[in-house]
Amino acid sequence: MTTFADLNLHERLIKALGELEITTPTPVQASAIPEALAGHDLRVVARTGSGKTAAFMLPLLHQLLQHSRPRTDTRALILLPTRELAQQTLKQVEALGRYTFIKAELITGGEDFKVQAAKMRKNPEILIGTPGRLIEHLEAGNLRLQDLEMLVLDESDRMLDMGFSDDVLR
């Protein structure tokens, strides 16, 4: 039986997983994590509750830890269709990254635009947000993506169903 330690994840991530009492990867995690760690682009389709978020989040955090780049702009962008999903993803980043110095910020509609702009000026490594609000920040010059290394389109089918295809493509 494969464990997270067998997947060669950073020791700080293994420590967080242990504290969360998560030791064995789900099937989607066991197949996706090694491919993501090898630098491959992935398209993953799995049921709700299968562990998809950790399947992309653990390799993303591992990459940021392995290749520290202080004083850069955002290095990872996670797009989701709704504020609720974005909030859930931020909670998972905070739980899995609890023993790291990696900063993540949430950028969604319904929150103060100027406060979000100030958060982005602090150069969080990870931005989690919805397409519409991120486009607004891009147009206002607040969103700088020149240092972007990783892009995650979570629930992409739902974003397309909700009419975000032009925003996602942009």
ABEGO torsion letter per residue (X at the ends): XBBAAAAGBBAAAAAAAAAAGBABBBAAAAAAAAAAAAGBBBBBBBBBGAGAAAAAAAAAAAAAAABBBBGBBBABBBBBABAAAAAAAAAAAAAAAAABABBBBBBBBGBBAAAAAAAAAAGBABBBBBAAAAAAAAAAGABBAAABABBBBBGAAAAAAAGAAAAAAX
